[in-house]
């Protein structure tokens, strides 16, 4: 097999990052030989842990994927009150092509993708068939999940015009150097449809390759859950409901008894289908940094508005247990108090809401519950008033806002249901300013992107 120098650098980095991992039992390394970098199953496993580590970076699923979605799509829900100008510009819809936060998210996401590409290009060093299938599945899960969020944030929504013509993001499927460098392999933007096709291909493959159990790493259920989101955003509700129903009815997951128990946990809960692992030694929880009060070592930069607070019944525990006031009477989210708690990426609660939405829109009933019954499951857990027996789509969207608030869904729900918003101005669901710009640094470095900036932005 051809030996690439970049693998030595990547393997060195990942051995350094995860050298003390008891999960892998790998000792710290000062250097790594080409033979080890290219021909060791252990080194490929180390690279995989490195891919998870980059996926969990604070600029990616460690927080800013979610916070960008919610700051961009808030509709009287949250306020940015911090001193950092780049997140404030996201909230204000005054983003420029030089916004440092959107650039960091783009760069870190592509570095995670690049590590998965290195893994997938060197799977032949893994001799055990079961291990090779699992590693391939995990790498494709990470790559597909990240590409899905990139195309949702940096490109037009699936239904905003023609997805086969609208520009998505560059599909980088071959490895390059350690640090993602577009100049080394200039690639233009693929269409939105092509990116979705790759996302579905990666996640479908991961669903097949992965088993039902894999510790706290991705499983077949994790892949199904992200696929349910993908199909939902495509308005392919017939496929979305099947994936959601498979997970709900599998018996592998269960809602925790009290909604407060779903958050600020050191270990995955029974309703976590996939979560980012955070400890006092590894992982980042940027959500805690920007949501939590100073008494929890947070910055309290994102604050909950009275309009959001008023959406809850007084008996709803999602209000009493997950919204709190700091010493200065600032209203904050209680989902992210512990800086060393895991970050839930997909919870079982979301799958109930996907199934309810899909069944309502298709006027079918996949699974044992009607849409009203699925809503009632969540409202009963929250000790809230009863759900309507025959809910409207507005009822379901409200329940999504109450149950999934501050978990990164605001802008995507708005676009999927073509809702206008009023937050620092009035915007239609397909306003150009609700799409992030391609970072100027990327445009300058990659000649294939010239002339491919998103509408509404000037290089």
Residue pairs with C-beta under 8 A, 6 or more apart in sequence:
1 38
1 122
1 124
1 125
3 34
3 38
4 38
4 175
6 118
6 175
6 176
6 177
6 178
7 34
7 37
7 38
7 118
7 122
8 32
8 33
8 34
8 37
9 177
9 178
10 37
10 47
10 50
10 115
10 118
10 178
11 32
11 36
11 37
11 43
11 46
11 47
12 29
12 31
12 32
12 37
13 50
13 178
14 43
14 46
14 47
14 49
14 50
14 53
14 115
15 26
15 28
15 29
15 32
15 43
15 46
16 28
16 29
17 49
17 50
17 53
18 24
18 26
18 46
18 49
18 50
18 53
19 26
19 27
19 28
19 29
20 28
20 281
21 49
23 49
23 215
24 42
24 45
24 46
24 49
26 42
26 46
32 43
36 43
37 43
38 122
38 125
39 125
40 125
41 125
41 126
41 127
41 128
41 131
43 125
44 119
44 122
44 123
44 125
44 126
44 135
45 131
45 135
47 115
47 118
47 119
48 119
48 135
48 138
48 139
50 115
51 112
51 115
51 116
51 119
51 138
51 139
51 142
52 138
52 142
52 217
52 277
53 282
53 283
54 60
54 108
54 111
54 112
54 115
55 61
55 112
55 142
55 145
55 146
55 276
56 62
56 276
56 277
56 278
56 283
56 284
56 343
57 108
57 112
57 284
58 64
58 284
58 285
58 286
58 289
59 101
59 104
59 105
59 107
59 108
59 109
59 286
60 105
60 108
60 109
60 112
60 146
61 145
61 146
61 149
61 276
61 343
61 345
62 276
62 278
62 283
62 284
62 285
62 286
62 287
62 343
63 284
63 285
63 286
63 287
63 288
63 289
63 290
63 343
64 101
64 104
64 105
64 286
65 105
65 149
65 153
65 408
66 287
66 406
66 407
66 408
67 87
67 286
67 287
67 290
67 302
67 408
68 90
68 101
68 102
68 105
68 153
68 436
69 152
69 153
69 408
69 409
69 410
69 411
69 412
70 77
70 78
70 302
70 406
70 408
70 409
70 410
70 411
71 78
71 80
71 87
71 90
71 91
71 302
72 90
72 91
72 93
72 153
72 410
72 411
72 434
72 436
73 410
73 411
73 412
73 413
73 414
73 415
73 421
73 434
74 91
74 410
74 421
74 423
75 410
75 414
75 419
75 421
75 422
75 423
76 305
76 307
76 308
76 422
76 423
77 304
77 305
77 307
77 308
77 401
77 405
77 410
78 91
78 302
78 303
78 304
78 305
78 308
78 406
79 91
79 302
79 303
79 305
80 87
80 88
80 90
80 91
80 92
80 301
80 302
81 300
81 301
81 302
81 303
81 330
82 88
82 290
82 299
82 301
82 302
83 301
84 101
84 301
86 99
86 100
86 101
86 102
87 101
87 290
87 301
89 95
89 96
89 99
90 99
90 101
90 102
91 423
91 424
92 424
93 423
93 424
93 425
93 427
93 431
93 433
93 434
95 102
95 433
95 436
95 437
95 457
96 437
96 457
97 437
97 438
97 439
97 440
97 443
97 453
97 457
97 458
97 459
98 439
98 440
98 441
99 436
99 437
99 439
102 436
102 437
102 439
103 439
103 440
103 441
103 442
105 153
106 150
106 154
106 438
106 439
106 442
107 180
107 439
109 146
109 149
109 150
110 172
110 180
111 179
111 180
112 142
112 146
113 142
113 143
113 146
113 147
113 172
113 180
114 172
114 175
114 176
114 178
114 180
116 139
116 140
116 142
116 143
117 143
117 172
117 173
117 174
117 175
117 176
118 175
119 135
119 136
119 139
120 136
120 139
120 140
120 143
121 174
121 175
123 132
123 135
123 136
126 132
126 135
133 209
133 210
134 209
134 210
134 211
134 214
136 205
136 209
137 205
137 206
137 207
137 208
137 209
137 210
137 218
137 220
137 223
138 206
138 210
138 214
138 217
138 218
140 202
140 203
140 205
140 206
140 209
141 202
141 203
141 206
141 210
141 218
141 222
141 223
141 226
142 218
143 202
144 198
144 199
144 200
144 201
144 202
144 203
144 206
144 223
144 226
145 203
145 226
147 169
147 171
147 195
147 198
147 199
147 202
148 196
148 199
148 203
148 226
148 229
148 230
150 169
150 195
151 168
151 169
151 192
151 195
151 196
151 199
152 233
152 411
152 412
153 411
153 435
153 436
154 168
154 169
154 435
154 436
154 437
154 438
154 454
155 166
155 167
155 168
155 169
155 189
155 192
155 195
155 435
155 454
156 163
156 166
156 167
156 192
156 430
156 435
157 233
157 415
157 416
157 429
157 430
158 192
158 196
158 233
158 234
158 235
159 235
159 415
159 416
159 418
160 166
160 415
160 429
160 430
161 430
163 191
163 192
163 193
163 196
164 191
164 192
164 193
165 191
166 191
166 192
167 189
167 190
167 191
167 192
167 452
167 454
168 189
168 190
168 191
168 192
168 193
168 194
168 195
168 196
169 189
169 190
169 195
170 182
170 187
170 188
170 189
170 190
170 446
170 448
170 449
171 187
171 190
171 194
171 195
171 198
172 180
172 185
172 187
173 198
174 185
176 184
176 185
177 184
181 445
182 442
182 445
182 446
182 448
182 449
183 445
183 446
183 447
186 446
186 447
186 448
186 449
187 446
187 448
188 448
188 449
188 452
189 438
189 449
189 452
190 198
196 230
196 234
199 230
200 227
200 230
203 223
203 226
203 227
203 230
204 223
204 227
206 218
206 220
206 222
206 223
207 220
207 223
207 224
207 227
208 220
210 218
210 219
210 220
210 222
210 223
211 219
211 220
212 219
212 220
212 221
212 252
213 219
216 267
216 268
216 275
216 277
218 274
219 274
221 247
221 250
221 252
221 253
221 273
221 274
222 273
222 274
222 346
224 243
224 246
224 247
225 243
225 244
225 247
225 273
225 274
225 346
225 350
225 351
226 274
226 346
227 239
227 243
228 240
228 241
228 243
228 244
228 247
228 351
228 354
229 240
229 346
229 350
229 354
231 237
231 239
231 240
231 243
232 240
232 354
232 357
232 358
232 416
233 412
233 415
233 416
235 416
237 357
237 358
237 361
237 362
238 358
238 362
238 364
240 354
240 358
241 354
241 355
241 358
241 359
241 362
241 364
241 366
241 367
242 366
244 351
244 352
244 354
244 355
244 358
245 355
245 366
245 367
247 253
247 273
247 348
247 351
248 348
248 351
248 352
248 355
248 367
249 367
249 368
253 270
253 271
253 272
253 273
253 348
254 270
254 271
254 348
255 262
255 270
255 271
255 348
255 349
255 377
255 378
255 381
256 262
256 269
256 270
256 271
257 381
258 317
258 321
258 381
259 317
259 318
259 321
259 322
259 381
259 382
260 317
260 321
260 322
260 334
261 269
262 269
262 271
262 272
262 344
262 347
262 349
263 322
263 334
263 335
263 336
263 337
263 341
263 344
264 334
264 335
264 336
264 337
264 338
264 341
265 341
265 342
266 279
266 338
266 340
266 341
266 342
267 342
268 275
268 342
269 344
270 348
271 347
271 348
271 349
272 342
272 344
272 346
272 347
272 348
273 345
273 346
273 347
273 348
273 351
274 345
274 346
275 342
275 343
275 344
275 345
276 283
276 342
276 343
276 345
277 283
277 342
278 284
278 285
278 339
278 340
278 341
278 342
278 343
279 340
280 340
285 336
285 338
285 339
285 340
285 341
285 343
287 335
287 336
287 343
287 406
288 296
288 297
288 298
288 336
288 337
288 338
288 339
288 341
289 298
289 299
289 339
290 298
290 299
290 301
290 302
291 298
291 300
291 301
291 302
291 332
291 333
291 335
291 336
291 406
292 298
292 299
292 300
292 332
292 336
292 337
292 339
293 300
293 324
293 326
293 327
293 330
293 332
293 337
294 300
294 326
295 326
295 327
296 337
296 338
296 339
297 339
298 336
298 337
298 339
300 326
300 330
300 332
302 332
302 333
302 406
303 330
303 331
303 332
304 323
304 331
304 332
304 333
305 331
306 331
308 401
308 405
309 319
309 323
309 331
311 398
311 401
311 402
312 318
312 319
312 323
312 384
312 402
313 319
313 384
313 385
315 383
315 384
315 385
316 379
316 382
316 383
316 384
316 385
316 402
317 382
317 383
317 384
318 382
318 384
318 402
318 403
321 334
322 333
322 334
322 335
323 331
323 332
323 333
323 334
324 331
324 332
324 334
325 331
325 332
326 332
333 405
333 406
335 406
335 407
336 406
344 407
347 407
349 378
349 403
349 404
350 403
350 404
352 374
352 375
352 377
352 378
353 374
353 375
353 378
353 396
353 399
353 400
353 403
353 404
355 366
355 367
355 369
355 371
355 374
356 369
356 371
356 372
356 374
356 375
356 391
356 396
356 399
357 371
357 393
357 396
357 400
358 366
359 365
359 366
359 367
359 370
359 371
359 374
360 371
360 391
360 392
360 393
360 396
361 393
369 377
370 389
371 390
371 391
371 396
372 387
372 388
372 389
372 390
372 391
375 387
375 388
375 391
375 395
375 396
375 399
376 386
376 387
378 399
378 403
379 385
379 386
379 387
379 399
382 402
382 403
387 395
387 399
388 395
391 399
393 417
397 413
397 417
397 419
400 409
400 413
401 410
401 413
411 434
413 419
414 421
414 429
414 434
415 429
415 430
415 434
417 429
418 429
418 430
419 429
420 426
420 427
420 428
420 429
421 427
421 429
427 433
427 434
432 454
432 455
432 456
432 457
433 456
435 454
435 455
435 456
436 454
437 453
437 454
437 456
437 457
438 449
438 452
438 453
438 454
438 457
440 459
442 449
443 449
443 450
443 452
443 453
443 459
453 459
